[in-house]
Amino acid sequence: MKKFLSQMRMFDPSHIADLSSFFAKLKGLSIGMRVGGCLVAFILMMGLLITFGNRGLIDSYVMTEKLTALRKSNQDIALENRDLKRSIVLLRSDLTYIEIVARNELGMVRKGDLVYRYAQ
């Protein structure tokens, strides 16, 4: 097996002694210590996943901020739509409003009005 791994260049045979000493030390520990170590490693990994993983705490915070911004934008657009609907209703039915819009936006004047022009 060692020969196969060394031929495949996937495993350096000089590290076999290091691994065997690691496993020997691991076997020397009590079951409680091994379970405790595995439990600590598991809790650490779960904490990292919960914090930094997909749909984790950081991702949730970013999505909450985006949702708040979208709700604010939606509210602004709804207010603008309400004002535009009010303007449409007035333009369809109120002649006084139509006259005001024609004077202010189009620069129209009524017959008999005096127009003053200032030289610049």
C-alpha positions as CSV (number, residue, x, y, z in Angstrom):
1,M,0.0,0.0,0.0
2,K,2.8,2.4,0.9
3,K,4.5,1.6,-2.4
4,F,1.3,2.3,-4.3
5,L,0.7,5.6,-2.6
6,S,4.3,6.7,-3.1
7,Q,4.1,5.7,-6.8
8,M,1.0,7.8,-7.3
9,R,2.7,10.7,-5.6
10,M,-0.3,11.4,-3.5
11,F,1.3,10.6,-0.2
12,D,4.8,11.2,1.0
13,P,6.1,8.1,2.8
14,S,8.1,10.3,5.2
15,H,4.9,11.4,6.9
16,I,3.8,7.9,7.7
17,A,5.7,8.0,11.0
18,D,4.0,11.3,11.9
19,L,0.5,9.9,11.2
20,S,1.2,6.7,13.1
21,S,2.3,8.6,16.1
22,F,-0.8,10.8,15.9
23,F,-3.1,7.8,15.8
24,A,-1.1,6.2,18.6
25,K,-1.7,9.3,20.8
26,L,-5.3,9.3,19.8
27,K,-5.7,5.7,20.8
28,G,-4.1,6.5,24.2
29,L,-6.8,9.0,25.0
30,S,-9.9,7.9,26.9
31,I,-13.2,7.5,25.1
32,G,-14.6,10.6,27.0
33,M,-11.7,12.7,25.7
34,R,-12.2,11.6,22.1
35,V,-16.0,12.2,22.3
36,G,-15.4,15.5,23.9
37,G,-12.9,16.6,21.3
38,C,-15.2,15.4,18.5
39,L,-18.1,17.3,20.2
40,V,-16.1,20.5,20.4
41,A,-15.0,20.2,16.8
42,F,-18.6,19.6,15.8
43,I,-20.0,22.6,17.7
44,L,-17.2,24.8,16.3
45,M,-18.1,23.7,12.7
46,M,-21.8,24.2,13.3
47,G,-21.1,27.7,14.7
48,L,-19.1,28.6,11.7
49,L,-21.8,27.3,9.3
50,I,-24.5,29.1,11.2
51,T,-22.6,32.4,11.2
52,F,-20.9,32.4,7.8
53,G,-22.8,29.7,5.8
54,N,-25.4,30.1,3.1
55,R,-28.5,31.5,4.8
56,G,-26.4,32.1,7.9
57,L,-26.6,35.0,10.3
58,I,-24.5,37.4,8.1
59,D,-26.5,36.5,5.0
60,S,-29.7,37.0,7.0
61,Y,-28.6,40.4,8.1
62,V,-27.7,41.5,4.6
63,M,-31.1,40.2,3.3
64,T,-32.9,42.1,6.1
65,E,-31.1,45.4,5.1
66,K,-32.1,44.8,1.4
67,L,-35.7,44.1,2.4
68,T,-35.8,47.3,4.4
69,A,-34.5,49.3,1.4
70,L,-37.0,47.6,-1.0
71,R,-39.9,48.4,1.4
72,K,-38.8,52.1,1.6
73,S,-38.5,52.2,-2.2
74,N,-41.9,50.5,-2.6
75,Q,-43.5,53.1,-0.2
76,D,-42.0,56.0,-2.2
77,I,-43.3,54.6,-5.4
78,A,-46.8,54.0,-3.9
79,L,-46.9,57.7,-2.8
80,E,-45.9,58.9,-6.2
81,N,-48.6,56.7,-7.8
82,R,-51.2,58.1,-5.5
83,D,-50.2,61.7,-6.4
84,L,-50.2,60.8,-10.1
85,K,-53.7,59.2,-9.8
86,R,-55.0,62.3,-8.1
87,S,-53.5,64.5,-10.9
88,I,-55.1,62.3,-13.5
89,V,-58.6,62.6,-11.9
90,L,-58.2,66.4,-11.7
91,L,-57.0,66.7,-15.3
92,R,-60.0,64.7,-16.5
93,S,-62.7,66.6,-14.5
94,D,-61.5,69.9,-13.1
95,L,-61.2,72.8,-15.6
96,T,-59.6,75.1,-13.0
97,Y,-56.8,72.6,-12.5
98,I,-56.4,72.2,-16.2
99,E,-56.0,76.0,-16.5
100,I,-53.4,76.1,-13.7
101,V,-51.4,73.3,-15.3
102,A,-51.6,75.0,-18.7
103,R,-50.4,78.3,-17.3
104,N,-47.6,76.9,-15.1
105,E,-46.2,74.1,-17.2
106,L,-47.0,75.2,-20.8
107,G,-46.6,79.0,-20.3
108,M,-50.1,79.7,-21.7
109,V,-51.9,83.0,-21.0
110,R,-55.6,83.8,-21.0
111,K,-57.1,86.4,-23.4
112,G,-56.7,89.8,-21.8
113,D,-53.8,88.9,-19.5
114,L,-50.8,91.2,-19.5
115,V,-47.5,89.5,-20.1
116,Y,-44.4,91.1,-18.8
117,R,-41.0,90.2,-20.2
118,Y,-37.8,91.1,-18.5
119,A,-34.7,91.8,-20.5
120,Q,-31.8,89.8,-19.3
